[in-house]
């Protein structure tokens, strides 16, 4: 399995489409810290 990590700057909806298109990726895996309003404080 080939894994590539990239950090890019820009509007997320545009950058996700651009990067996956450039990589010709079959799968995109994204993570989140899942901080809600209460956990932030």
N, CA, C and O atoms as a DFTB+ gen file, in Angstrom:
164 C
 N C O
     1  1       0.853      -1.176       0.000
     2  2       0.000       0.000       0.000
     3  2       0.890       1.228       0.000
     4  3       1.754       1.383       0.863
     5  1       0.678       2.077      -0.950
     6  2       1.408       3.337      -1.035
     7  2       0.617       4.405      -0.294
     8  3      -0.563       4.617      -0.574
     9  1       1.269       5.078       0.651
    10  2       0.620       6.125       1.441
    11  2       1.358       7.432       1.210
    12  3       2.586       7.478       1.284
    13  1       0.618       8.489       0.931
    14  2       1.203       9.821       0.768
    15  2       0.476      10.776       1.694
    16  3      -0.749      10.726       1.812
    17  1       1.228      11.645       2.348
    18  2       0.663      12.661       3.227
    19  2       0.994      14.026       2.640
    20  3       2.130      14.275       2.237
    21  1       0.007      14.902       2.593
    22  2       0.232      16.255       2.100
    23  2      -0.484      17.246       2.998
    24  3      -1.578      16.984       3.498
    25  1       0.150      18.379       3.188
    26  2      -0.481      19.503       3.873
    27  2      -0.530      20.632       2.851
    28  3       0.501      21.033       2.311
    29  1      -1.707      21.134       2.594
    30  2      -1.872      22.208       1.618
    31  2      -2.676      23.340       2.243
    32  3      -3.386      23.150       3.231
    33  1      -2.551      24.503       1.657
    34  2      -3.259      25.681       2.151
    35  2      -4.259      26.118       1.090
    36  3      -3.937      26.182      -0.097
    37  1      -5.458      26.414       1.525
    38  2      -6.478      26.897       0.600
    39  2      -7.860      26.520       1.078
    40  3      -8.030      25.987       2.175
    41  1      -8.840      26.799       0.250
    42  2     -10.224      26.456       0.556
    43  2     -10.353      24.931       0.524
    44  3     -10.057      24.314      -0.499
    45  1     -10.789      24.317       1.622
    46  2     -10.813      22.852       1.697
    47  2     -11.539      22.179       0.540
    48  3     -11.038      21.193       0.001
    49  1     -12.698      22.680       0.146
    50  2     -13.442      22.013      -0.925
    51  2     -12.672      22.035      -2.243
    52  3     -12.764      21.090      -3.027
    53  1     -11.927      23.086      -2.491
    54  2     -11.127      23.171      -3.712
    55  2      -9.863      22.325      -3.609
    56  3      -9.505      21.618      -4.552
    57  1      -9.189      22.397      -2.463
    58  2      -7.911      21.703      -2.314
    59  2      -8.077      20.185      -2.278
    60  3      -7.242      19.461      -2.819
    61  1      -9.148      19.697      -1.644
    62  2      -9.390      18.249      -1.603
    63  2      -9.556      17.722      -3.027
    64  3      -8.961      16.706      -3.385
    65  1     -10.353      18.398      -3.832
    66  2     -10.563      17.969      -5.221
    67  2      -9.281      18.064      -6.037
    68  3      -8.971      17.160      -6.813
    69  1      -8.537      19.145      -5.868
    70  2      -7.310      19.348      -6.642
    71  2      -6.250      18.303      -6.308
    72  3      -5.653      17.712      -7.207
    73  1      -6.017      18.078      -5.026
    74  2      -4.961      17.150      -4.609
    75  2      -5.300      15.718      -5.003
    76  3      -4.438      15.004      -5.515
    77  1      -6.532      15.285      -4.775
    78  2      -6.887      13.912      -5.148
    79  2      -6.831      13.723      -6.659
    80  3      -6.461      12.649      -7.133
    81  1      -7.185      14.734      -7.407
    82  2      -7.090      14.651      -8.864
    83  2      -5.632      14.562      -9.309
    84  3      -5.295      13.752     -10.172
    85  1      -4.769      15.391      -8.726
    86  2      -3.345      15.375      -9.083
    87  2      -2.683      14.051      -8.734
    88  3      -1.811      13.582      -9.466
    89  1      -3.087      13.446      -7.628
    90  2      -2.504      12.170      -7.200
    91  2      -3.146      10.974      -7.891
    92  3      -2.649       9.853      -7.780
    93  1      -4.234      11.203      -8.596
    94  2      -5.026      10.115      -9.187
    95  2      -5.338       9.070      -8.115
    96  3      -5.172       7.869      -8.326
    97  1      -5.790       9.556      -6.975
    98  2      -6.030       8.704      -5.805
    99  2      -7.310       7.893      -5.968
   100  3      -8.313       8.388      -6.483
   101  1      -7.260       6.640      -5.522
   102  2      -8.446       5.784      -5.490
   103  2      -9.195       5.943      -4.171
   104  3     -10.412       5.763      -4.117
   105  1      -8.462       6.284      -3.104
   106  2      -9.051       6.391      -1.770
   107  2      -8.505       7.645      -1.100
   108  3      -7.323       7.963      -1.227
   109  1      -9.372       8.351      -0.389
   110  2      -8.980       9.514       0.400
   111  2      -9.420       9.273       1.834
   112  3     -10.599       9.027       2.091
   113  1      -8.482       9.342       2.766
   114  2      -8.791       9.152       4.184
   115  2      -8.506      10.465       4.890
   116  3      -7.411      11.015       4.775
   117  1      -9.504      10.971       5.627
   118  2      -9.347      12.233       6.343
   119  2      -9.670      12.018       7.810
   120  3     -10.540      11.219       8.155
   121  1      -8.969      12.729       8.660
   122  2      -9.209      12.623      10.096
   123  2      -9.734      13.930      10.655
   124  3      -9.721      14.969       9.994
   125  1     -10.193      13.849      11.881
   126  2     -10.719      15.020      12.571
   127  2     -10.472      14.856      14.063
   128  3     -10.491      13.739      14.581
   129  1     -10.243      15.958      14.747
   130  2     -10.082      15.894      16.203
   131  2     -11.429      15.842      16.898
   132  3     -11.497      15.532      18.087
   133  1     -12.476      16.133      16.195
   134  2     -13.851      16.052      16.700
   135  2     -14.091      16.893      17.952
   136  3     -14.804      16.473      18.863
   137  1     -13.496      18.075      17.990
   138  2     -13.760      18.974      19.102
   139  2     -15.117      19.630      18.912
   140  3     -15.369      20.261      17.886
   141  1     -15.969      19.486      19.876
   142  2     -17.262      20.161      19.866
   143  2     -17.153      21.453      20.647
   144  3     -16.066      21.831      21.084
   145  1     -18.256      22.120      20.822
   146  2     -18.276      23.400      21.526
   147  2     -17.813      23.266      22.972
   148  3     -17.155      24.170      23.486
   149  1     -18.135      22.180      23.632
   150  2     -17.767      22.005      25.041
   151  2     -16.298      21.638      25.195
   152  3     -15.641      22.161      26.096
   153  1     -15.766      20.780      24.375
   154  2     -14.378      20.330      24.514
   155  2     -13.369      21.431      24.233
   156  3     -12.227      21.338      24.683
   157  1     -13.752      22.459      23.508
   158  2     -12.818      23.531      23.174
   159  2     -12.408      24.346      24.388
   160  3     -11.355      24.983      24.369
   161  1     -13.214      24.341      25.447
   162  2     -12.942      25.201      26.601
   163  2     -12.438      24.439      27.754
   164  3     -12.161      25.019      28.804
